[in-house]
Amino acid sequence: MATGPRKMSTELTPKQMRFVQEYLIDSNGKQAAIRAGYSPKTAEAQASRLLSNAKVKAVVSSRTKKLMSKLDVTVERILTERARMAFYDPGDIAGQRITKPQDIAALPEDVRRAVAGWGYDKKGKFTLRLADKNASLTALEKHLNMYRDDAGDGSPLHIHLHLGD
């Protein structure tokens, strides 16, 4: 005796939900599958299967949007930070006496935002590590589709600058 069409469950299994939680940590499907309890031997295939599953994709998307909203992560904010890392002026640091982490606060905001790290060298001297300008510029160029030419074949855009005479 038929009871009518079966309803598709919109809920994930506990193991699928664990995968989603683990995937949101680092966006590494294989490692998320392993941490969620799938076999390391089949983790890559399981991750691919799970990330193709419409229900799993929907939950990942929903959770990602909630997390981005909670953290105030927007495209504009990311691009602003990337632009700061790409366009900071190293000359703004020249003449500054930076001998300890607290001295970073005295730098102009755009330079502070470009500080990728700090530490001490072998002699105990304080050092700053600044963002890679080239990597930041490349990320902006990709976002702005600057590697696309009019032919649309994916070839890089070539720009020739003539400096001086």
C-alpha positions in Angstrom: 0.0 0.0 0.0 1.6 3.3 -1.2 1.6 6.2 1.2 2.2 8.9 -1.4 5.4 10.5 -2.5 8.3 10.4 0.0 9.4 13.8 1.3 13.0 14.7 0.7 14.7 15.3 4.0 16.2 18.8 4.3 18.2 17.9 7.3 21.8 16.6 7.2 23.0 13.5 9.0 25.1 14.1 12.1 28.2 13.1 10.1 27.3 15.5 7.3 26.8 18.3 9.8 30.1 17.5 11.4 31.7 17.8 7.9 30.1 21.2 7.4 31.4 22.4 10.8 34.9 21.2 10.0 34.8 22.5 6.5 34.0 26.0 7.7 37.2 26.0 9.8 39.6 26.0 6.9 37.7 25.2 3.7 39.8 22.1 3.2 37.4 19.4 2.1 39.7 16.4 2.6 40.9 17.4 6.1 37.3 18.3 7.1 36.2 14.8 6.0 38.9 13.2 8.0 38.1 15.3 11.1 34.4 14.5 10.6 35.2 10.8 10.9 35.5 9.7 7.3 38.3 7.3 6.3 41.6 9.1 5.3 41.8 6.8 2.3 38.4 8.0 1.0 38.4 11.5 2.5 39.1 13.3 -0.8 36.3 11.4 -2.6 33.9 11.9 0.3 34.6 15.6 0.5 34.0 16.0 -3.3 30.7 14.0 -2.9 29.6 16.0 0.1 30.4 19.4 -1.5 28.4 18.3 -4.5 25.4 17.5 -2.3 22.8 20.2 -2.7 21.8 20.0 1.0 25.4 20.2 2.2 26.1 23.1 -0.2 23.1 25.0 1.1 24.1 24.6 4.7 27.7 25.6 4.0 26.5 28.7 2.1 24.1 29.7 4.8 26.6 29.2 7.6 29.3 31.1 5.6 26.9 34.0 5.0 26.0 34.2 8.7 29.6 34.0 9.7 30.6 36.8 7.2 27.8 39.0 8.5 28.7 38.4 12.1 32.3 39.2 11.4 31.3 42.2 9.2 33.2 40.7 6.2 32.2 42.4 3.0 33.7 42.5 -0.4 34.2 46.2 0.0 36.1 45.7 3.3 38.3 43.0 1.8 39.1 45.0 -1.2 39.9 48.1 1.0 42.3 46.0 3.1 43.9 44.5 0.0 44.3 48.0 -1.5 46.0 49.2 1.6 48.5 46.3 1.4 49.1 47.0 -2.3 49.5 50.8 -2.1 51.1 51.6 1.2 54.1 53.9 0.9 57.3 52.4 2.5 58.5 56.0 2.7 56.0 56.6 5.5 58.1 54.3 7.7 61.4 56.1 6.9 62.6 58.1 9.8 60.3 56.3 12.3 62.0 54.7 15.3 60.4 51.3 15.6 62.1 49.3 18.2 59.2 47.5 19.9 55.6 46.3 19.0 54.1 49.4 20.7 55.8 51.6 18.2 53.6 50.2 15.4 50.7 52.3 16.8 52.5 55.5 15.7 52.6 54.5 12.1 50.0 55.9 9.6 46.9 53.7 9.5 47.6 52.5 5.9 51.0 51.3 6.8 49.8 49.7 10.1 47.3 47.7 8.0 50.1 46.5 5.8 52.1 45.1 8.7 52.0 41.3 8.1 54.0 40.5 11.2 56.8 41.4 13.5 59.5 39.7 15.5 63.1 39.8 16.6 66.1 38.8 14.6 69.0 36.7 15.9 70.6 39.8 17.4 67.4 40.7 19.3 66.6 43.6 17.0 62.9 44.3 16.4 61.8 43.7 12.8 58.6 44.4 10.9 57.4 42.2 8.1 55.2 44.1 5.6 52.6 42.7 3.3 53.8 41.5 -0.1 52.8 44.4 -2.4 53.1 42.3 -5.5 50.8 39.6 -4.2 48.3 42.2 -3.1 48.4 43.9 -6.5 48.0 40.6 -8.3 44.9 39.8 -6.2 43.4 43.2 -7.1 44.2 42.7 -10.7 42.5 39.3 -10.8 39.5 40.7 -9.0 39.3 43.5 -11.6 39.8 41.1 -14.5 42.8 42.9 -15.6 44.3 39.7 -17.0 41.6 39.5 -19.6 42.2 41.1 -23.0 39.5 42.0 -25.6 39.8 38.6 -27.2 38.7 37.0 -24.0 41.1 34.1 -24.3 42.5 34.5 -20.8 45.8 35.9 -22.0 47.4 38.4 -19.6 46.9 42.1 -20.3 50.2 43.7 -21.3 50.8 47.2 -20.2 53.8 49.1 -21.5 55.0 52.1 -19.5 57.4 54.6 -21.0 59.2 56.4 -18.1 61.3 59.3 -19.0 62.6 60.1 -22.5 
